[in-house]
Amino acid sequence: MKTIILEILNKYDPISIAADDRPDEYAPEAVRIASVFAHSMDLPVFTQAIHTVFVEMFDAVTAGPEERYRPIAEEILRTCG
């Protein structure tokens, strides 16, 4: 699941740090998101959980608004759920 989440994070690149020569840039975040993932989690709760990971790993300004993470949460839930 971590690999799928990492691919999705790289696809959306929510804080603009992904690069072709650095495919593991979001690996720590992918691990944390995988640890909070639950099949019963609904979209708003999971979106908030992903946003919280980015706020904790970086800061609120870098993470940006929670809405930025909704498409990421949708794809993870659709792909892994």
Protein Blocks (a to p, Z undefined) as FASTA:
>chain_A
ZZmmmmmmmmnomnopacfklmmlmmmmmmmmmmmgcfklcfklmmmmmmmmmmmmmcmk
lnopfklmmmmmmmmmmmmZZ
